[in-house]
């Protein structure tokens, strides 16, 4: 399962977002929403998130990862089930983190193993930097 593609969607007034059909068919019905890197919201299939958490806990026990990072991830995680229309609900805490406004457009982008939800402005900057790197101009 690879989650790919970039789509502009609308976050409704209740913080709900309908995932694009192409991504929805490759996403499990149960997933976790967490703070993503560069201030996006990551949508991670439940089995992948639970595996990553087990790996993180072991790394913390070995002293290879910071317990504060573990706390921040655990505190930001939100378990969600997609509804019949393929929608998920982003809570206010995660919307504030990623600077997402209700009744506004957002960018839904595949990142191979998860989906990322971005503010359009931030996604443009991230995409431009990544495109430059792919072209050999960092």
C-alpha positions as CSV (number, residue, x, y, z in Angstrom):
1,X,0.0,0.0,0.0
2,X,1.4,3.3,-1.1
3,X,-0.3,6.6,-0.2
4,X,0.5,9.1,-3.0
5,X,-0.9,12.1,-4.7
6,X,-1.7,15.7,-3.7
7,X,-5.2,17.0,-3.5
8,X,-6.9,20.3,-2.3
9,X,-9.8,19.6,-0.1
10,X,-12.1,21.6,2.2
11,X,-12.1,21.4,6.0
12,X,-15.7,21.8,7.1
13,X,-16.9,24.0,9.9
14,X,-16.9,21.0,12.3
15,X,-13.2,20.1,11.5
16,X,-14.2,17.2,9.3
17,X,-12.2,16.3,6.2
18,X,-13.2,13.9,3.4
19,X,-10.1,12.0,2.2
20,X,-9.7,11.7,-1.6
21,X,-11.1,8.4,-2.9
22,X,-7.7,7.4,-4.3
23,X,-6.1,7.7,-0.9
24,X,-9.1,6.3,1.0
25,X,-8.9,3.0,-0.8
26,X,-5.3,2.5,0.4
27,X,-6.0,3.8,4.0
28,X,-7.3,1.6,6.7
29,X,-10.6,2.5,8.3
30,X,-8.9,3.0,11.6
31,X,-6.0,5.4,11.9
32,X,-4.3,7.8,14.2
33,X,-3.9,11.5,13.6
34,X,-0.7,12.9,15.1
35,X,1.6,16.0,14.9
36,X,3.6,15.6,11.8
37,X,7.0,17.0,10.9
38,X,7.1,20.6,9.6
39,X,3.7,21.3,11.3
40,X,1.4,19.1,9.3
41,X,-1.1,16.5,10.6
42,X,-0.1,12.9,9.8
43,X,-2.8,10.3,9.2
44,X,-1.2,7.0,10.0
45,X,-2.9,3.6,9.6
46,X,-3.5,2.1,13.1
47,X,-1.3,-1.0,12.7
48,X,1.6,1.1,11.4
49,X,1.2,3.6,14.3
50,X,1.1,0.9,16.9
51,X,4.2,-0.7,15.4
52,X,6.0,2.7,15.4
53,X,5.0,3.3,19.0
54,X,6.4,0.0,20.1
55,X,9.7,0.8,18.4
56,X,9.8,4.3,19.9
57,X,9.1,2.9,23.4
58,X,12.1,0.5,23.0
59,X,14.3,3.3,21.8
60,X,13.4,5.4,24.8
61,X,14.1,2.5,27.1
62,X,17.6,2.2,25.5
63,X,18.2,5.9,25.8
64,X,18.2,6.4,22.0
65,X,15.1,8.7,22.0
66,X,14.0,11.4,24.3
67,X,11.0,10.7,26.6
68,X,9.7,14.2,25.9
69,X,9.3,13.3,22.3
70,X,7.4,10.2,23.3
71,X,5.1,12.3,25.5
72,X,4.5,14.8,22.8
73,X,3.6,12.1,20.3
74,X,1.3,10.3,22.8
75,X,-0.4,13.5,23.8
76,X,-1.0,14.6,20.2
77,X,-2.3,11.2,19.0
78,X,-6.0,10.9,18.2
79,X,-7.5,7.6,17.3
80,X,-10.1,8.0,14.5
81,X,-12.4,5.8,12.4
82,X,-13.3,7.0,8.9
83,X,-17.0,7.4,8.5
84,X,-19.0,5.9,5.6
85,X,-18.2,9.0,3.5
86,X,-14.4,8.5,4.1
87,X,-14.3,11.5,6.5
88,X,-12.2,12.0,9.6
89,X,-12.5,14.6,12.3
90,X,-9.4,16.7,13.1
91,X,-9.6,18.0,16.7
92,X,-8.9,21.6,17.5
93,X,-5.5,20.8,19.1
94,X,-4.2,19.3,15.8
95,X,-5.7,22.1,13.7
96,X,-3.9,24.7,15.8
97,X,-0.6,22.8,15.5
98,X,-0.9,22.7,11.7
99,X,-2.5,26.2,11.3
100,X,-5.6,24.7,9.7
101,X,-8.8,26.8,9.7
102,X,-12.3,25.3,9.5
103,X,-14.2,26.2,6.4
104,X,-10.9,26.6,4.5
105,X,-8.9,24.7,2.0
106,X,-6.2,22.2,3.0
107,X,-3.8,20.1,1.1
108,X,-4.0,16.3,1.5
109,X,-0.7,14.8,0.3
110,X,0.5,11.2,0.3
111,X,3.8,10.5,1.9
112,X,4.0,6.8,0.9
113,X,3.3,5.3,4.3
114,X,0.9,8.0,5.7
115,X,-1.1,10.9,4.5
116,X,-0.2,14.5,5.5
117,X,-2.6,17.3,5.9
118,X,-1.1,20.8,5.3
119,X,-2.1,24.4,5.2
120,X,-1.8,25.4,1.5
121,X,0.9,28.0,2.2
122,X,3.1,25.7,4.1
123,X,2.7,22.9,1.6
124,X,3.7,25.2,-1.2
125,X,7.0,26.0,0.6
126,X,7.7,22.3,1.4
127,X,6.8,21.2,-2.1
128,X,9.0,23.8,-3.7
129,X,12.0,22.8,-1.5
130,X,11.5,19.1,-2.3
131,X,11.1,19.8,-6.0
132,X,14.3,21.8,-6.0
133,X,16.1,18.9,-4.2
134,X,14.8,16.4,-6.8
135,X,16.0,18.6,-9.6
136,X,19.5,18.7,-8.0
137,X,19.3,22.3,-6.7
138,X,19.2,22.4,-2.9
